[in-house]
Every structure is written in structure tokens, then in C-alpha cells.
Amino acid sequence: MFKKILIPTDGSPLSAQAANAGVSFARSVNAEIVALHVTQPFAATIGFDGMAAAYAITDDAYEKASAEQAAKYLDAVTSRADTAGVKSTALSVSNFNVADGIVQAAAETGCDLIFIGSHGRSGLSRLLLGSVTAKVLSLAHVAVLVYRVKEEKKKEKEKEKEKTED
């Protein structure tokens, strides 16, 4: 059915959870994966809050840090794929719009499925934070499988404990 699956990651624990599920899915359908990390260009960091100017970050330093971060995130996914016996490649791209970067990478690498996680936000938080997954769904020209990631139970238990202690 699916031969090449794009698995985007942003390095977060929830993204890692989705990537692990994507690797397992790829193994079950005998597909290869392309692990993807989309960085935003240096210019995107100075747009709203002047972060780069405030911290004296140079274009070169930003690019180097972004590349190192991407390699770390992608290595986690490809290592998991290697352990599962799934053929994998890693790809890092830069795009002002993360969803566009994901959709373009899927097309350029010949992927026939995008396996992406969703935090399941709704209402005001989705409106304010946006949803890369929702944007990918609206832009993609290939199948998109949305994996609903689960929040860590540990954090929920800590919140419950705090409430009872107050």
C-alpha cells in the first residue's frame, strides 16, 4: 500500500511519540521512511520580538545551531527505524511555513504518505497556536495519517497532586 512515508519531527516528546508510532506503522506495511525536520530561516527569528538582536545571534550561529538541533532530532527517529529494521533517510529543510516545508518535502522525496502527530488542541488554544497538522491536511496532495499523541500521564498526576496539596 504505502512504500515511502514522511515522518516530520520537531524534537518534542509528543513528536517523538508520533515518530515512534510512524516507524512501527512503516514496519507493519514494509515501507521505508523519510524523517524530516523543518527549520525556519534566520529572518523568521527577528520578525516579531527581535530575539536575534536581543541575544546577539548571528546568521551563521543560528544556522549552525539549527543544523545541530535538526541532526539530533533526526538521529532519534532514524535510530529507532534502524532498531525496527526499517530503511530510513533523514532530511532537514528550511521554510518560513513549517506545513509548506512538510508538504514540499513529501513531494520532492516521492513519499506517498505523511505520518504526523497532533496534540488534539481545540477551541481558543488551536486558534491562537495554530495547527501545523491542520495546515498539512489542507495542503497535502498525498495521504496524511494523523496520529493523536497522548499527553504524559506523569504530568497529569503531578497536577492532581498539586491540587490536593493546596
N, C-alpha and C positions, 0 to 999 in steps of 0.2 A: 504494500500500500504506500507507505512513505519510505523514501530512500535516503533523504538528507534533511535533517532537522536543525533549524536555527534555535539556539538557546541563549537569549540575552541575559546578562547578569550585571547588577550594579554593585555587587560585593556585599550587600546587606545579608543578615541571617535569613530573612524571608526569601530573598532572591536565591540564596544558596539552597534553601529547601525546594524551591521550584526547579532549580537546575538539577538537583539530585533526582527528582521525580522525572524530569525530562530525559536524563540519562537512562533511568530504568525503563521508561517508555521506549526509547530508542533501541535498547537491548531486546525488548519484547517483540518488536517489529523488525528486528535485524536491519536497523538503519544506522547511518553514520551521523555525527553531529558536527555543527559549527558553533563553537562557543563564541559569543560576541559581547564586547564591552564598548559602549558608545561614550566617548568623552565629548565635552563641549569645548569649543575653541577658546583660547585665552581671552579674546574680546568679550565673550559672554560673562566673564567674571567681573568685569569692570562696569558693566551696564547699569545695574540698579544701585548698588551700595558702594561702589568704588573700592571694593575689597582689595584688589591688586595694588592700588595706590596706597591704601592704608597700611598694608603689610609689606610694601616694597618688593612685591613679587615681580620678577622679570618674565618675559615671554618664554625665554629658554628654560628657566627654572620651573615654570608652570608645565611646559611640555615634558620635561624630564620627569617631574613628579607624576604627571598623568600617565605617562608610559609605564612607570614602575608600578603604579597602582593597578593599571589595566592588566599587566603581566601577572600580578599577584592574584587578582580575581579570576583571570582566565586559567591560570595554572590549577586552581582549586577544582574547576569544572573538568579540565582535560585529565587531571589525575584521577578523578572519580570515574571518568569514562574509561581510562586505561585499566583501572581496577575491575570494571564491569565487562571488559573485553569489547568495548565499543570504539570504533575508529573515530578519531576526533581531530579537528583543527581549531586553532584559536585565531581570532580576528579582532583587532581594535580599530575603530573608525572614529572620526571626529565630525560632529554635526551640531549645529545650533539647536536643532529639534531632535530629541532622542528618538521619538517614534519614527520620524522620517529616516533617521540613520538605521534603525532596525529593519524597516521595510526595504530600503535600498540595499542593505547588506544581504537580505534574503534573496532578492532578485539577482544581484551580482554573483552570488555563490551558488545559485541554482537550487536553493532549498525549496522543498515542496510543503513544508510545514514550519510554522513559528510556534514554539512551545514557550509560553510566557506566563509568569506568575501574576496574580492580582491580590492586592491587600483586601479587597472587598469593601473599600470605603464607599459611603453613600452620602447623600444629602449635602450639607454645607461643606464638610471636610473634602468631599470629592470636588465640589465646585471650586473651593479655594486652592486645593493642592493639585487639581487636575489629575488625569489618569493617563499614563503612558500606554497602558494596556488598551484603554478605550480608544485612544488615538490610533494605535496599531490596528485594532479591529476595523476602524473606518477607512484606513489607508491601504491595507494589505490586499494583494492580488493572489495570494496563496492561502491555504487553510491556516487557521490560527486556533491552537488549543490553549485555553485559559485554565491554568491550574490555580485553584483557590488555596493560597497558603494559610497555614494555621498560626495564629499568634502563639507565642510560647506560654505554656501553662505556668511556668515558674513566675513570670511577671504578673499573671493574674492572681496567683497565690500570694505574692508579695503585697499586691494592692488590697486583697482581702485582709491580710494580717494587719496592715496599716490602719484600716478602717476599724478593726476590732480593738486595737490598742488606743485609739483616740477617745 
